[in-house]
Amino acid sequence: MFSQIKSLAKKTPVLTVYKRFLSWSLRREGRRFETAAGEGYFCIGCGKSWKQFKPFPEGWSDELIKSGWKYSLDDAETLNYRNYWCYHCGMIDRDRLYAMYLSQIIAERGAVSIIEFAPSPPLSKFLKSMKQVTLRTSDLFMPDADDKLDIQDLRKYEDESFDIFICSHVLEHVDDDRKAMRELFRITKKGGFGIPMVPIVNGVTETHEDPSIKDKNLRMKYFGQDDHVRLYAKADFIERLESAGFRVELLDAAHFGPGVFEKHGISNKSVLYIAHK
């Protein structure tokens, strides 16, 4: 195995080698969990069926507990840590939720332009496979993104440039999230919408943000991850989106129908936030 990796490394960048190794390792592990079409769980990203999805990485919650984080993974609103990753395409639970919703909407609307921030490769691949979709990606650090932009300053994009935006687990990373939300509103076409998702923890009633906290362990303790700068309260997150001009719609399991979340490996506590312009 390692000789194969070494050979591959001579021809491709290190990051690409790492991604390919993870993909190969995930698929190899998943062979024993694949099942016949129509049975078990279904991944919309690759169309494969599974006895289970790969669980959330072991040990990650241990680091949270060590930091002093007072919540558990069960408190997370949109997280199925027991059935997280698809073994074949790597699509995670929240991306399966987005893909499921977008496939319905795009079928109704026809051709759409989508901007995806901090792109998730499995979701991007799924969207690019749809003939009706024109997809652009943006991130300040990811080398494979089409544009290297700070979401707080999207001046490269003209007003009302995109029908749909996807901004998943980005806003908790930026210093001025309100400015970023205003930029998202500006670049969205009238009648368009976005999927703005952040970590929401049930039981958090007041947003905690403190830009002076730089210590990674303290960020883990207060915000849940060492590169987060805030932990949102649900009502406040919605209020901030509304202040930027959006009308916010919350879609839960009832919206999609009985058994749909379970079939796709999505927690019944999950909520999809839709920001309409």
C-alpha positions in Angstrom: 0.0 0.0 0.0 2.7 2.5 1.0 4.7 1.8 -2.1 1.7 2.7 -4.2 1.3 6.0 -2.3 5.0 6.7 -2.8 4.7 6.1 -6.5 1.7 8.3 -6.7 3.4 11.1 -4.8 6.1 11.4 -7.4 3.5 12.4 -10.0 1.0 14.5 -8.0 0.9 17.2 -5.4 0.9 16.1 -1.7 -2.6 17.3 -1.1 -3.9 15.4 -4.1 -2.1 12.2 -2.8 -3.7 12.7 0.6 -7.2 13.1 -0.9 -6.8 10.0 -3.1 -5.5 7.9 -0.2 -8.5 8.9 1.9 -10.9 8.1 -0.9 -9.2 4.8 -1.5 -9.2 3.9 2.3 -12.8 4.9 2.7 -14.0 2.8 -0.2 -11.9 -0.2 0.9 -13.5 0.0 4.4 -17.0 0.4 2.9 -17.0 -2.8 0.9 -18.5 -4.9 3.7 -21.3 -2.3 4.2 -22.5 -2.0 0.6 -25.9 -3.6 0.0 -28.4 -4.1 -2.8 -30.1 -1.1 -4.4 -33.2 -0.1 -2.5 -32.0 -1.6 0.7 -30.7 0.2 3.8 -29.4 3.7 3.5 -29.2 5.6 0.2 -26.5 8.1 -0.8 -27.9 10.7 -3.3 -24.3 11.7 -4.1 -23.3 8.5 -5.8 -26.5 6.4 -5.9 -25.1 3.6 -3.8 -27.0 1.8 -0.9 -25.4 1.0 2.4 -26.1 -1.0 5.5 -24.7 2.0 7.3 -22.7 5.2 6.6 -19.3 5.7 8.1 -19.6 7.2 11.6 -18.2 10.5 12.7 -14.4 10.3 13.4 -13.6 8.7 16.7 -11.6 10.8 19.1 -12.8 14.1 17.9 -15.4 14.4 20.7 -12.7 13.4 23.2 -10.7 16.6 22.2 -13.8 18.7 22.8 -14.4 17.2 26.2 -10.8 17.8 27.2 -11.1 21.4 26.2 -14.1 21.9 28.6 -16.8 21.9 25.9 -20.0 21.4 27.9 -22.2 20.0 25.1 -22.4 16.6 23.4 -22.7 15.5 19.8 -26.3 14.7 20.5 -27.0 18.4 21.2 -26.0 19.3 17.6 -29.1 20.2 15.5 -27.9 18.9 12.1 -25.4 16.1 12.6 -25.8 12.4 12.3 -22.6 11.3 13.8 -23.6 7.6 13.7 -24.2 7.7 9.9 -21.9 10.5 8.7 -19.8 9.7 5.6 -20.7 7.9 2.4 -18.1 5.2 1.9 -18.0 5.6 -1.9 -18.2 9.4 -2.6 -17.5 10.8 0.8 -20.6 12.9 0.9 -21.5 13.8 4.6 -25.0 14.0 6.1 -25.6 17.7 5.8 -24.4 17.7 2.1 -26.8 14.9 1.4 -29.6 17.1 2.8 -28.5 20.0 0.5 -28.3 17.7 -2.5 -31.7 16.3 -1.8 -33.3 19.7 -1.6 -31.5 21.2 -4.5 -32.3 18.4 -6.8 -36.0 19.0 -6.2 -35.7 22.7 -6.7 -33.6 22.6 -9.8 -36.0 20.1 -11.4 -38.7 22.7 -10.9 -36.7 25.8 -11.9 -34.5 24.6 -14.7 -31.2 26.3 -15.4 -29.6 27.9 -12.3 -26.4 29.5 -11.4 -24.9 28.5 -8.1 -22.0 29.8 -6.0 -20.6 27.4 -3.4 -18.4 28.8 -0.7 -15.8 26.6 1.0 -16.8 23.9 -1.6 -17.4 20.3 -0.5 -15.9 18.2 -3.3 -18.6 15.5 -3.2 -21.4 18.1 -3.3 -19.6 20.1 -6.0 -19.3 16.9 -8.1 -23.0 16.1 -7.7 -24.0 19.7 -8.7 -21.7 19.7 -11.7 -23.3 16.5 -12.9 -26.6 18.3 -13.3 -26.9 19.8 -16.8 -29.1 22.7 -15.5 -26.4 23.9 -13.1 -23.7 26.4 -13.7 -21.5 26.1 -10.6 -18.8 28.5 -9.4 -16.8 27.9 -6.2 -15.1 30.4 -3.9 -12.8 30.2 -0.8 -10.0 32.2 0.6 -7.7 29.3 1.2 -8.8 26.2 -0.8 -6.4 25.9 -3.9 -9.0 24.2 -6.1 -11.7 26.9 -5.7 -12.5 29.0 -8.8 -12.1 32.2 -6.9 -9.9 33.1 -3.9 -12.1 35.5 -2.1 -12.9 36.6 1.5 -16.7 36.1 1.9 -16.8 39.5 3.8 -15.7 41.2 0.5 -17.1 39.7 -2.7 -16.6 42.8 -4.9 -15.5 40.6 -7.8 -19.2 39.5 -8.1 -21.7 42.0 -9.4 -25.1 42.6 -7.7 -27.5 39.8 -8.3 -25.0 37.4 -9.9 -26.3 34.1 -8.7 -29.6 32.3 -8.4 -28.5 30.2 -5.4 -25.7 30.3 -2.9 -24.4 27.6 -0.6 -22.6 28.9 2.5 -22.2 25.8 4.7 -20.2 26.1 8.0 -18.4 29.3 6.9 -19.9 32.2 8.8 -18.7 30.9 12.2 -15.2 31.3 10.9 -15.3 35.0 9.9 -14.8 38.1 12.1 -17.7 40.2 10.6 -20.5 37.7 9.8 -23.0 40.5 9.4 -21.0 42.0 6.6 -20.6 38.6 5.0 -24.4 38.1 5.2 -25.0 41.5 3.5 -22.6 40.4 0.7 -24.5 37.2 0.3 -27.7 39.1 0.0 -26.2 41.5 -2.6 -24.9 38.8 -5.0 -28.2 36.8 -4.8 -30.7 37.5 -7.6 -34.2 38.6 -6.7 -36.3 35.5 -6.3 -33.2 33.5 -5.5 -32.2 31.9 -2.3 -29.3 30.5 -0.3 -28.4 27.7 2.0 -26.7 29.4 5.0 -25.7 26.7 7.5 -23.7 27.0 10.7 -23.3 24.7 13.7 -26.4 25.1 15.9 -26.3 23.5 19.3 -29.6 22.9 21.1 -29.5 24.5 24.5 -27.5 27.6 23.4 -29.7 30.6 24.0 -27.2 33.4 23.4 -24.6 33.8 20.7 -21.1 33.7 22.2 -18.4 35.5 20.2 -15.1 37.0 21.3 -12.5 37.9 18.7 -9.9 38.4 21.4 -9.8 34.7 22.1 -6.9 33.3 20.0 -6.0 30.3 22.1 -7.0 27.2 20.2 -8.0 25.2 23.3 -10.2 28.1 24.5 -11.9 28.3 21.0 -12.6 24.6 21.3 -14.1 25.1 24.7 -16.3 28.1 23.8 -17.0 27.7 20.1 -16.6 24.0 19.4 -13.7 24.1 17.1 -10.3 25.8 17.2 -10.8 27.9 14.1 -14.3 29.1 15.0 -14.8 32.7 16.4 -18.4 32.3 17.6 -21.1 29.8 18.6 -24.5 30.9 17.4 -27.8 30.8 19.2 -30.5 29.7 16.8 -32.8 32.7 17.2 -29.9 35.1 16.8 -28.6 33.5 13.7 -32.0 33.8 12.1 -32.2 37.5 13.2 -28.8 38.3 11.7 -29.9 36.8 8.3 -33.1 38.7 8.4 -31.3 42.0 9.3 -29.3 41.4 6.1 -32.5 41.4 4.1 -33.3 37.7 3.9 -36.6 35.9 4.6 -35.6 32.7 6.5 -37.4 29.5 6.0 -36.7 26.4 8.2 -37.3 23.0 6.7 -37.4 20.0 9.0 -38.1 16.3 8.5 -41.8 16.9 8.2 -41.2 19.0 5.1 -39.5 16.2 3.2 -42.0 13.5 4.3 -42.0 10.3 6.4 -38.9 8.2 6.3 -36.9 10.5 3.9 -34.4 11.7 6.4 -33.8 8.2 7.8 -33.4 6.8 4.3 -30.7 9.3 3.5 -28.9 9.0 6.8 -30.0 12.4 8.0 -30.8 13.0 11.7 -34.5 13.7 12.4 -33.3 16.7 14.4 -31.8 18.2 11.3 -33.1 21.6 10.0 -32.3 23.1 6.6 -32.1 26.9 6.6 -33.2 28.6 3.4 -32.5 32.3 3.0 -34.9 33.8 0.4 -34.4 37.2 -1.4 
